[in-house]
Amino acid sequence: MSEQRRRTLLIGAIIGACVGLVAAWVVTDARREEQHLLAQGVPASIQPNARDWVKLGVAAVALLRQLADILSPHKR
């Protein structure tokens, strides 16, 4: 494996770990807020449905397509 490929994979792994950490932070904050509201007697629940998961998947694919487009070689 070339040095550049290894470095690119390492950077990608670090970026992926950071994105995962931010996602986990968002989820835990939402759960904390849900528990806070429930403790106050306010009915609250986090229940994503299938449509929400599909929208998230489409957004992830769109992001990857944009990244691929940015990094693809273009003629000048």
ABEGO torsion letter per residue (X at the ends): XBAAAAAAAAAAAAAAAAAAAAAAAAAAAAAAAAAAAAAAGBBBBBBBBAAAAAAAAAAAAAAAAAAAAAABBBBX
